[in-house]
């Protein structure tokens, strides 16, 4: 979840290069709970900083996500992070990808 949040909020919305290695995220292991907790706290702190600095214009501006070459606006990036977190926590879907079905 930390990698996804970094990518969507920090990079897509905030313009901060994250150099994401998505495949490695599925293999990562934190030896202790405290290390994972510290990572999530640090990512959350930076996410709040990004969100506090985002203007209305940046929320509305479309940008192309390089992973699949589709245009999204800043609001979509935020909703995507919320939905992704909800999926991991067992909460139902909150939004759909542009052009996809909600089934």
N, C-alpha and C positions, 0 to 999 in steps of 0.2 A: 504494500500500500504506500509506503514511503516513496518508492521510485515513481509510482504513478502520480502521486501528489506533486512531487518535485517537477516532473515533466509538465503536467498540465497547468499547474499554478505558477511555478517559478519560471519555466521556460516559455510555454505557449502564451501565458497571460503576462508574466513579468519581464520577459525578454532576457532572462538569466540562463546562460548556457549550462546544461546539466550533464551532458555527455552520458546519457542513459544507456545502460546495457541491460535491456529488458530480459533477455534470456538468463543472465546471471542473477537477476532478482528472484527467480524461481528456485535457485540453488543455494541462495544465501542462508547461512545459519548463524544465529547469535548464540555464543556459548552460554551466556547468562541473560536472564530476563532484564536485568538492569541495563545491559547494553542496548537491547531492543527498545526499552523504554526511553533511554537517552536519545536514541536516533529519532524516535517518533516525536519527542518533545522538541528537538532541534529543528526538524522539518516543519512542525507546527508553528514554531516561532517565526521562521522565515516566511511561511505562508501568510501569517497574519501581517507581517511587514509588507509583503507584496500586495495583499488585498487592501491595506490601508492607503497605499500609494496609487491605486488604480483610479483613473478618472472615468467619468461617464463615456467619454470619447473612446477610451481604451476598451471598455466593456462592449461597446457597439462595433468596434473595428474588427473586420474579418481578417484572418490570417490563414495561411495554408499550413496544415499539419503535415510535415514531411513523411511521417510513417506511412500514410495512405493517401497523400496528396489531395486532401479534401479541405474546403474552406470552413472555418468555424469562427464564431465571435467569442469575445471574452466571457460572456455569460454562459455559453456552452461549456467552456473549459471549467468553470466553477461547478456547474450542474454535473458534469462528468465526474469530477472528484467526489462530490456528494453521493452520486449514484454508486460509484465503485466502492466507496467505503460502506455504503448500505448493503451492497451485495455480500461483502465479507462479514457483515454483522447480522445477516439474515433478514434485512429489511427489503421490501418489495421495490421494484424499479420505479424511479421517479421521473425519468426522461428517456427519450429514444434517440438514437443516433440520427443525424440528418438523413432523410430518405429511407429510414428503416421502419418496419412494422413494430408495434408495441406488443405483439403476441408473445 
